[in-house]
Amino acid sequence: MKCVTVLYPNREGAKFDFDYYMKTHIPMVSGFFGKGIDVQKGLLSPTGSPLAFVCTARIWIDSPEHFQTIMRQHGGRILSDISNYTNIEPIIQIDEVLS
């Protein structure tokens, strides 16, 4: 199984509108990919240090090629929407889920 992991690193001055993200951005992206998206909101670090990530999301995909096809078709719209909910530049990687 494959997924695209999107990480939003925590940093000073980071802003993230979870309401917009969950009600607008995630349904849009899910519609393009035709798959589910798992979203996690960072709450606290067990060591008391600042959170590493404000938010993480996993977009389930059929293959890396599937991801590339969708991004060619809809990537401009997906990426241009980021400024509507955050000032964080996301880190994006394709993963193989082992368990």
DALINSUL-V954524 format. One record per residue. RES is the residue in one small letter. OMEGA is omega as a letter, one per 40 degrees, with the letter a starting at -180 (NA if undefined). Layout:
# DALINSUL-V954524
res=RES omega=OMEGA
res=RES omega=OMEGA
This chain:
# DALINSUL-V954524
res=m omega=a
res=k omega=i
res=c omega=i
res=v omega=i
res=t omega=i
res=v omega=a
res=l omega=i
res=y omega=a
res=p omega=i
res=n omega=i
res=r omega=i
res=e omega=i
res=g omega=a
res=a omega=i
res=k omega=a
res=f omega=a
res=d omega=a
res=f omega=i
res=d omega=i
res=y omega=a
res=y omega=a
res=m omega=a
res=k omega=a
res=t omega=a
res=h omega=a
res=i omega=i
res=p omega=i
res=m omega=a
res=v omega=i
res=s omega=i
res=g omega=i
res=f omega=a
res=f omega=a
res=g omega=a
res=k omega=i
res=g omega=i
res=i omega=i
res=d omega=a
res=v omega=i
res=q omega=i
res=k omega=i
res=g omega=a
res=l omega=a
res=l omega=i
res=s omega=a
res=p omega=i
res=t omega=a
res=g omega=i
res=s omega=i
res=p omega=i
res=l omega=i
res=a omega=a
res=f omega=i
res=v omega=a
res=c omega=i
res=t omega=i
res=a omega=i
res=r omega=i
res=i omega=a
res=w omega=a
res=i omega=i
res=d omega=a
res=s omega=i
res=p omega=i
res=e omega=i
res=h omega=i
res=f omega=a
res=q omega=i
res=t omega=a
res=i omega=a
res=m omega=i
res=r omega=a
res=q omega=a
res=h omega=a
res=g omega=i
res=g omega=a
res=r omega=a
res=i omega=a
res=l omega=a
res=s omega=i
res=d omega=a
res=i omega=a
res=s omega=i
res=n omega=a
res=y omega=a
res=t omega=i
res=n omega=a
res=i omega=i
res=e omega=a
res=p omega=i
res=i omega=a
res=i omega=i
res=q omega=i
res=i omega=a
res=d omega=i
res=e omega=a
res=v omega=a
res=l omega=i
res=s omega=NA
